[in-house]
Amino acid sequence: MMKPVTLGIRWAELFGEHKADMSDKLRRERWETWKQLSRDSGYPESIEWWGTPEEHCLNCEHCDGDWCLFQSLPCTANPITTFSNNDIGLACMGAGFRNKQMQFELK
């Protein structure tokens, strides 16, 4: 059973332990719900902290705002270090990086 989204929810509860635990769409919906709860509760700094991708991500074709399409996670949520230690990181650990500029040049 999936735990309801709350401000204090653990990362693994919010997104599932593994990518296959829920659809990409549901993961993103739960992320947007968490951000809205943060806004409504007066914690916009949490959204800024977790919702501001590193420059590396911003240049990646998988980056959609603050979301990594490659991992179906916020760009700043590393599935290992963030889930276990609550440390900010890269969703793909850099392994999924594909330069947007290269895609434009190839087309």
DSSP file (Angstrom, degrees, kcal/mol; ACC not computed):
  #  RESIDUE AA STRUCTURE BP1 BP2  ACC     N-H-->O    O-->H-N    N-H-->O    O-->H-N    TCO  KAPPA ALPHA  PHI   PSI    X-CA   Y-CA   Z-CA
    1    1 A M              0   0    0      0, 0.0     2,-0.4     0, 0.0     0, 0.0   0.000 360.0 360.0 360.0 138.1    0.0    0.0    0.0
    2    2 A M        -     0   0    0      1,-0.1    12,-0.1    14,-0.0    11,-0.1  -0.637 360.0-125.4 -85.0 132.3    1.3    3.4   -0.9
    3    3 A K        -     0   0    0     -2,-0.4     3,-0.1    10,-0.3    -1,-0.1  -0.542  31.7-107.2 -74.6 137.7    1.8    6.0    1.9
    4    4 A P        -     0   0    0      0, 0.0     2,-0.4     0, 0.0    -1,-0.1  -0.300  41.2 -97.0 -62.2 150.2    0.0    9.3    1.4
    5    5 A V        +     0   0    0     -3,-0.1     2,-0.3     9,-0.1     3,-0.0  -0.556  55.1 161.1 -73.0 125.6    2.2   12.3    0.5
    6    6 A T    >   -     0   0    0     -2,-0.4     3,-1.2    -3,-0.1    31,-0.0  -0.879  52.7-104.8-134.3 167.6    3.1   14.4    3.6
    7    7 A L  T 3  S+     0   0    0     -2,-0.3    -1,-0.1     1,-0.2    -2,-0.0   0.867 120.4  46.3 -62.3 -35.8    5.8   16.9    4.2
    8    8 A G  T 3  S+     0   0    0      2,-0.0    -1,-0.2    -3,-0.0    -3,-0.0   0.279  81.8 133.9 -92.7  11.6    7.8   14.5    6.3
    9    9 A I    <   -     0   0    0     -3,-1.2     2,-0.1     1,-0.1    -4,-0.1  -0.312  58.9-116.0 -63.4 142.1    7.5   11.5    4.0
   10   10 A R     >  -     0   0    0      1,-0.1     4,-2.3     4,-0.0     3,-0.4  -0.456  23.7-115.2 -74.2 152.6   10.7    9.6    3.3
   11   11 A W  H  > S+     0   0    0      1,-0.2     4,-2.8     2,-0.2     5,-0.4   0.914 116.3  51.1 -55.8 -47.2   12.1    9.6   -0.2
   12   12 A A  H  > S+     0   0    0     71,-0.3     4,-1.5     1,-0.2    -1,-0.2   0.815 111.6  48.5 -64.3 -29.5   11.5    5.8   -0.7
   13   13 A E  H  4 S+     0   0    0     -3,-0.4   -10,-0.3     2,-0.2    -1,-0.2   0.848 113.1  47.9 -75.9 -34.8    7.9    6.2    0.5
   14   14 A L  H  < S+     0   0    0     -4,-2.3    -2,-0.2     1,-0.1    -3,-0.2   0.912 132.5  14.4 -70.4 -43.2    7.3    9.2   -1.8
   15   15 A F  H  < S-     0   0    0     -4,-2.8     7,-0.2    -5,-0.2    -3,-0.2   0.496 110.1-105.5-113.5  -6.9    8.8    7.5   -5.0
   16   16 A G     <  -     0   0    0     -4,-1.5    -1,-0.2    -5,-0.4    -3,-0.1   0.062  31.6 -91.2  90.8 151.3    9.1    3.9   -4.1
   17   17 A E  S    S+     0   0    0      1,-0.1     2,-0.3    -4,-0.1    -1,-0.1   0.856 112.3  28.4 -64.1 -35.1   12.3    1.9   -3.3
   18   18 A H  S >  S-     0   0    0     -6,-0.1     3,-2.2     1,-0.1     4,-0.3  -0.911  84.4-115.1-129.6 153.5   12.7    1.1   -7.0
   19   19 A K  G >  S+     0   0    0     -2,-0.3     3,-1.0     1,-0.3     8,-0.1   0.832 115.0  59.1 -55.7 -34.4   11.7    2.8  -10.2
   20   20 A A  G 3  S+     0   0    0      1,-0.2    -1,-0.3     3,-0.0     3,-0.1   0.542  81.6  86.5 -74.9  -6.3    9.4   -0.1  -11.0
   21   21 A D  G <  S+     0   0    0     -3,-2.2     2,-0.3    -6,-0.2    -1,-0.2   0.765 105.3   0.8 -67.8 -24.9    7.4    0.4   -7.8
   22   22 A M  S <  S-     0   0    0     -3,-1.0    -1,-0.1    -4,-0.3    -7,-0.0  -0.980  88.8 -83.4-156.3 162.7    5.1    3.0   -9.5
   23   23 A S     >  -     0   0    0     -2,-0.3     4,-2.3     1,-0.1     5,-0.2  -0.261  37.0-117.1 -67.8 156.4    4.6    4.6  -12.9
   24   24 A D  H  > S+     0   0    0      1,-0.2     4,-2.2     2,-0.2     5,-0.2   0.890 116.8  54.0 -58.8 -40.1    6.7    7.6  -13.9
   25   25 A K  H  > S+     0   0    0      1,-0.2     4,-2.4     2,-0.2    -1,-0.2   0.916 108.4  47.7 -62.5 -44.6    3.6    9.7  -14.1
   26   26 A L  H  > S+     0   0    0      2,-0.2     4,-2.5     1,-0.2    -1,-0.2   0.896 109.6  53.6 -65.6 -40.2    2.6    8.8  -10.5
   27   27 A R  H  X S+     0   0    0     -4,-2.3     4,-2.0     1,-0.2    -1,-0.2   0.936 111.3  45.8 -58.0 -46.3    6.1    9.5   -9.3
   28   28 A R  H  X S+     0   0    0     -4,-2.2     4,-2.5     1,-0.2    -2,-0.2   0.895 111.0  52.4 -66.7 -39.4    5.9   13.0  -10.8
   29   29 A E  H  X S+     0   0    0     -4,-2.4     4,-2.2     1,-0.2    -1,-0.2   0.901 109.5  49.5 -61.6 -41.1    2.4   13.6   -9.5
   30   30 A R  H  X S+     0   0    0     -4,-2.5     4,-2.3     2,-0.2    -1,-0.2   0.872 109.9  51.6 -67.2 -36.3    3.5   12.7   -6.0
   31   31 A W  H  X S+     0   0    0     -4,-2.0     4,-2.3     2,-0.2    -2,-0.2   0.927 110.4  47.7 -63.1 -46.2    6.5   15.1   -6.4
   32   32 A E  H  X S+     0   0    0     -4,-2.5     4,-2.1     1,-0.2    -2,-0.2   0.865 110.7  52.5 -64.7 -36.0    4.2   17.9   -7.4
   33   33 A T  H  X S+     0   0    0     -4,-2.2     4,-2.5     2,-0.2    -1,-0.2   0.919 108.9  49.8 -64.0 -44.1    1.9   17.1   -4.5
   34   34 A W  H  X S+     0   0    0     -4,-2.3     4,-2.2     1,-0.2    -2,-0.2   0.908 110.7  49.8 -61.9 -41.8    4.8   17.3   -2.1
   35   35 A K  H  X S+     0   0    0     -4,-2.3     4,-2.4     2,-0.2    -1,-0.2   0.901 110.7  49.8 -64.2 -40.0    5.9   20.7   -3.6
   36   36 A Q  H  X S+     0   0    0     -4,-2.1     4,-3.0     2,-0.2    -2,-0.2   0.909 109.5  51.0 -65.8 -41.1    2.3   22.0   -3.2
   37   37 A L  H  X S+     0   0    0     -4,-2.5     4,-1.8     2,-0.2    -1,-0.2   0.897 109.9  50.9 -60.5 -40.5    2.2   20.9    0.4
   38   38 A S  H  <>S+     0   0    0     -4,-2.2     5,-3.2     2,-0.2     4,-0.4   0.920 112.4  46.1 -63.2 -44.3    5.5   22.7    1.0
   39   39 A R  H ><5S+     0   0    0     -4,-2.4     3,-1.4     1,-0.2    -2,-0.2   0.951 113.6  48.2 -61.0 -50.4    4.1   25.9   -0.6
   40   40 A D  H 3<5S+     0   0    0     -4,-3.0    -1,-0.2     1,-0.3    -2,-0.2   0.778 111.8  50.4 -63.6 -28.2    0.9   25.7    1.4
   41   41 A S  T 3<5S-     0   0    0     -4,-1.8    -1,-0.3    -5,-0.2    -2,-0.2   0.422 119.4-106.0 -92.9   0.9    2.7   25.1    4.7
   42   42 A G  T < 5S+     0   0    0     -3,-1.4    -3,-0.2    -4,-0.4     3,-0.2   0.798  84.3 120.4  82.7  28.9    5.1   28.0    4.2
   43   43 A Y    >>< +     0   0    0     -5,-3.2     3,-1.2    -6,-0.2     4,-0.9  -0.405  15.6 145.4-119.9  55.7    8.2   26.0    3.4
   44   44 A P  H 3>  +     0   0    0      0, 0.0     4,-2.3     0, 0.0     5,-0.2   0.768  67.6  68.9 -64.7 -22.9    9.2   27.4   -0.1
   45   45 A E  H 3> S+     0   0    0      1,-0.2     4,-2.6     2,-0.2     5,-0.2   0.822  94.0  57.1 -65.2 -29.0   12.9   27.0    0.8
   46   46 A S  H <> S+     0   0    0     -3,-1.2     4,-2.6     2,-0.2     5,-0.3   0.906 108.0  46.5 -65.3 -41.1   12.4   23.2    0.8
   47   47 A I  H  X S+     0   0    0     -4,-0.9     4,-2.4     2,-0.2    -2,-0.2   0.912 112.9  49.6 -66.8 -41.8   11.2   23.4   -2.8
   48   48 A E  H  X S+     0   0    0     -4,-2.3     4,-0.5     2,-0.2    -2,-0.2   0.922 113.7  46.6 -62.8 -43.1   14.1   25.7   -3.7
   49   49 A W  H  < S+     0   0    0     -4,-2.6     3,-0.5     1,-0.2    -2,-0.2   0.954 125.2  28.8 -63.4 -52.2   16.6   23.3   -2.1
   50   50 A W  H  < S+     0   0    0     -4,-2.6    26,-0.6     1,-0.2    -1,-0.2   0.647 121.6  53.2 -86.0 -15.2   15.2   20.1   -3.6
   51   51 A G  H  < S+     0   0    0     -4,-2.4    -1,-0.2    -5,-0.3    -2,-0.2   0.288  83.9  90.4-106.4  10.6   13.8   21.7   -6.8
   52   52 A T     <  -     0   0    0     -4,-0.5    14,-0.1    -3,-0.5    -1,-0.1  -0.872  68.7-147.9-109.5 101.8   16.9   23.5   -8.1
   53   53 A P        -     0   0    0      0, 0.0    37,-0.1     0, 0.0    -2,-0.1  -0.261  21.5-103.7 -66.4 152.0   18.9   21.3  -10.4
   54   54 A E    >>  -     0   0    0     35,-0.2     4,-1.8     1,-0.1     3,-0.7  -0.319  35.6-107.3 -64.2 156.7   22.7   21.5  -10.7
   55   55 A E  H 3> S+     0   0    0      1,-0.3     4,-1.3     2,-0.2     5,-0.1   0.862 120.9  63.8 -56.4 -36.1   23.9   23.2  -13.8
   56   56 A H  H 34 S+     0   0    0      1,-0.2     3,-0.4     2,-0.2    -1,-0.3   0.906 105.0  45.3 -53.6 -44.6   25.0   19.8  -15.1
   57   57 A C  H X4 S+     0   0    0     -3,-0.7     3,-2.4     1,-0.2     6,-0.4   0.894 104.3  61.3 -67.7 -40.7   21.3   18.7  -15.1
   58   58 A L  H 3< S+     0   0    0     -4,-1.8    -1,-0.2     1,-0.3    -2,-0.2   0.770 104.5  49.9 -60.8 -25.0   20.1   21.9  -16.8
   59   59 A N  T 3< S+     0   0    0     -4,-1.3    41,-2.9    -3,-0.4    42,-0.4   0.314  93.8  99.7 -93.0   7.9   22.3   21.0  -19.8
   60   60 A C  B X  S-A   99   0A   0     -3,-2.4     3,-1.5    39,-0.2    39,-0.2  -0.757  73.1-136.3-100.2 140.7   21.0   17.5  -20.0
   61   61 A E  T 3  S+     0   0    0     37,-3.4    -1,-0.1    -2,-0.4    38,-0.1   0.704 104.4  60.9 -65.1 -19.0   18.3   16.4  -22.5
   62   62 A H  T 3  S+     0   0    0     36,-0.3     7,-3.2    34,-0.1     2,-0.5   0.565  80.0 104.7 -84.6  -8.7   16.6   14.5  -19.6
   63   63 A C  E <   +B   68   0B   0     -3,-1.5     2,-0.5    -6,-0.4     5,-0.2  -0.629  42.0 176.8 -80.5 122.3   16.0   17.6  -17.5
   64   64 A D  E >   -B   67   0B   0      3,-3.2     3,-1.2    -2,-0.5     2,-0.8  -0.800  68.0 -63.5-123.4  85.8   12.4   18.8  -17.5
   65   65 A G  T 3  S-     0   0    0     -2,-0.5    -2,-0.0     1,-0.2     0, 0.0  -0.639 120.1 -16.0  72.0-110.6   12.4   21.7  -15.1
   66   66 A D  T 3  S+     0   0    0     -2,-0.8     9,-2.4   -14,-0.1     2,-0.4   0.178 122.2  94.4-107.3  15.4   13.3   20.1  -11.8
   67   67 A W  E <   -BC  64  74B   0     -3,-1.2    -3,-3.2     7,-0.3     2,-0.8  -0.901  65.2-142.8-117.5 135.4   12.6   16.6  -13.0
   68   68 A C  E  >> -BC  63  73B   0      5,-3.3     4,-2.0    -2,-0.4     5,-1.2  -0.857   9.3-168.2 -95.4 110.4   14.9   14.0  -14.4
   69   69 A L  T  45S+     0   0    0     -7,-3.2    -1,-0.2    -2,-0.8    -6,-0.1   0.784  85.0  61.0 -68.2 -26.9   13.1   12.0  -17.1
   70   70 A F  T  45S+     0   0    0     -8,-0.2    -1,-0.2     1,-0.2    -7,-0.1   0.907 121.6  20.6 -65.8 -43.7   15.8    9.4  -17.2
   71   71 A Q  T  45S-     0   0    0      2,-0.2    -2,-0.2    -3,-0.2    -1,-0.2   0.550  97.6-127.6-102.8 -10.9   15.4    8.4  -13.6
   72   72 A S  T  <5S+     0   0    0     -4,-2.0    -3,-0.2     1,-0.3    -2,-0.0   0.950  74.9 106.5  56.1  50.5   11.8    9.6  -13.0
   73   73 A L  E   <S-C   68   0B   0     -5,-1.2    -5,-3.3   -45,-0.0    -1,-0.3  -0.942  85.4 -77.7-144.4 162.6   13.0   11.5   -9.9
   74   74 A P  E >   -C   67   0B   0      0, 0.0     3,-2.1     0, 0.0    -7,-0.3  -0.418  50.0-114.6 -57.7 144.9   13.7   15.1   -9.0
   75   75 A C  T 3  S+     0   0    0     -9,-2.4    16,-2.2     1,-0.3    17,-0.2   0.799 115.9  50.4 -53.6 -30.4   17.0   16.1  -10.5
   76   76 A T  T 3  S+     0   0    0    -26,-0.6    13,-2.8   -10,-0.4     2,-0.9   0.466  88.5  93.4 -90.3  -2.5   18.5   16.5   -7.0
   77   77 A A    <   -     0   0    0     -3,-2.1    11,-0.1    11,-0.2    -1,-0.1  -0.797  58.5-162.5-100.7 102.0   17.3   13.2   -5.6
   78   78 A N     >> -     0   0    0     -2,-0.9     5,-1.3     9,-0.5     4,-1.2  -0.688  19.6-136.1 -79.5 128.0   20.0   10.5   -6.0
   79   79 A P  T  45S+     0   0    0      0, 0.0    -1,-0.1     0, 0.0    12,-0.1   0.646  99.1  32.9 -64.9 -12.2   18.3    7.1   -5.6
   80   80 A I  T  >5S+     0   0    0      3,-0.1     4,-2.0    11,-0.1     5,-0.3   0.825 127.2  29.6-103.8 -64.3   21.2    5.9   -3.4
   81   81 A T  H  >5S+     0   0    0      2,-0.2     4,-2.5     1,-0.2     6,-1.2   0.871 124.5  45.1 -71.2 -37.1   22.6    8.8   -1.3
   82   82 A T  H  X5S+     0   0    0     -4,-1.2     4,-1.8     4,-0.2   -71,-0.2   0.936 114.7  47.8 -71.1 -44.7   19.4   10.8   -1.1
   83   83 A F  H  4<S+     0   0    0     -5,-1.3   -71,-0.3     1,-0.2    -2,-0.2   0.865 124.1  31.6 -65.0 -35.5   17.2    7.8   -0.2
   84   84 A S  H  < S+     0   0    0     -4,-2.0    -2,-0.2     3,-0.1    -1,-0.2   0.844 138.0  16.6 -92.2 -35.5   19.6    6.6    2.5
   85   85 A N  H  < S-     0   0    0     -4,-2.5    -3,-0.2    -5,-0.3    -2,-0.2   0.423  92.4-120.1-120.3  -0.5   21.2    9.8    3.9
   86   86 A N     <  +     0   0    0     -4,-1.8     2,-0.3    -5,-0.4    -4,-0.2   0.794  61.6 151.6  61.3  29.9   18.9   12.6    2.7
   87   87 A D        -     0   0    0     -6,-1.2    -9,-0.5    -9,-0.1    -1,-0.2  -0.715  50.1-115.0 -91.0 141.6   21.8   14.1    0.8
   88   88 A I        +     0   0    0     -2,-0.3     2,-0.2   -11,-0.1   -11,-0.2  -0.478  55.0 137.3 -70.3 146.0   21.3   16.2   -2.3
   89   89 A G        -     0   0    0    -13,-2.8     2,-0.5    -2,-0.1   -35,-0.2  -0.821  55.0 -62.4-161.9-160.1   22.7   14.6   -5.4
   90   90 A L    >   -     0   0    0     -2,-0.2     3,-1.1     1,-0.1   -14,-0.2  -0.924  34.7-138.6-107.3 130.6   22.1   13.9   -9.1
   91   91 A A  T 3  S+     0   0    0    -16,-2.2    -1,-0.1    -2,-0.5   -15,-0.1   0.885 106.8  33.4 -54.9 -42.2   19.2   11.6   -9.9
   92   92 A C  T >  S-     0   0    0    -17,-0.2     3,-1.9   -14,-0.1     4,-0.3   0.401 104.2-125.7 -96.2   3.2   21.2    9.8  -12.6
   93   93 A M  T <   -     0   0    0     -3,-1.1    -2,-0.1     1,-0.3   -15,-0.0   0.692  66.8 -68.3  59.1  18.8   24.6   10.1  -10.7
   94   94 A G  T >  S+     0   0    0      1,-0.0     3,-1.0   -37,-0.0    -1,-0.3   0.235 120.4 106.0  87.3 -13.6   25.8   11.7  -14.0
   95   95 A A  T <  S+     0   0    0     -3,-1.9    -2,-0.1     1,-0.2    -1,-0.0   0.767  78.9  47.0 -72.0 -25.5   25.6    8.3  -15.8
   96   96 A G  T 3  S+     0   0    0     -4,-0.3    -1,-0.2     2,-0.0   -34,-0.1   0.372  80.2 135.9 -97.1   5.6   22.5    9.3  -17.8
   97   97 A F    <   +     0   0    0     -3,-1.0     2,-0.4    -5,-0.1   -37,-0.1  -0.311  24.3 173.5 -61.8 128.7   23.8   12.8  -18.9
   98   98 A R        -     0   0    0     -2,-0.1   -37,-3.4     0, 0.0   -36,-0.3  -0.951  34.1-121.2-136.0 115.7   23.1   13.6  -22.5
   99   99 A N  B  >  -A   60   0A   0     -2,-0.4     4,-1.3   -39,-0.2   -39,-0.2  -0.332  10.2-149.4 -62.9 125.1   24.0   17.1  -23.6
  100  100 A K  H  > S+     0   0    0    -41,-2.9     4,-1.8     1,-0.2     3,-0.2   0.892  97.5  57.6 -59.3 -41.0   21.1   19.1  -25.0
  101  101 A Q  H  > S+     0   0    0    -42,-0.4     4,-2.1     1,-0.2    -1,-0.2   0.882 102.0  54.3 -61.2 -39.0   23.4   21.0  -27.2
  102  102 A M  H  > S+     0   0    0      1,-0.2     4,-1.7     2,-0.2    -1,-0.2   0.881 106.0  53.2 -61.7 -37.8   24.7   17.8  -28.8
  103  103 A Q  H  X S+     0   0    0     -4,-1.3     4,-0.9    -3,-0.2    -1,-0.2   0.894 108.8  48.9 -65.0 -39.5   21.1   16.9  -29.7
  104  104 A F  H  < S+     0   0    0     -4,-1.8     3,-0.4     1,-0.2    -1,-0.2   0.890 111.2  50.0 -65.6 -39.4   20.5   20.2  -31.4
  105  105 A E  H  < S+     0   0    0     -4,-2.1    -1,-0.2     1,-0.2    -2,-0.2   0.808 109.3  51.6 -70.4 -30.2   23.7   19.9  -33.4
  106  106 A L  H  <        0   0    0     -4,-1.7    -1,-0.2     1,-0.2    -2,-0.2   0.693 360.0 360.0 -80.5 -18.5   22.8   16.3  -34.6
  107  107 A K     <        0   0    0     -4,-0.9    -1,-0.2    -3,-0.4    -2,-0.2   0.471 360.0 360.0 -87.7 360.0   19.4   17.3  -35.8
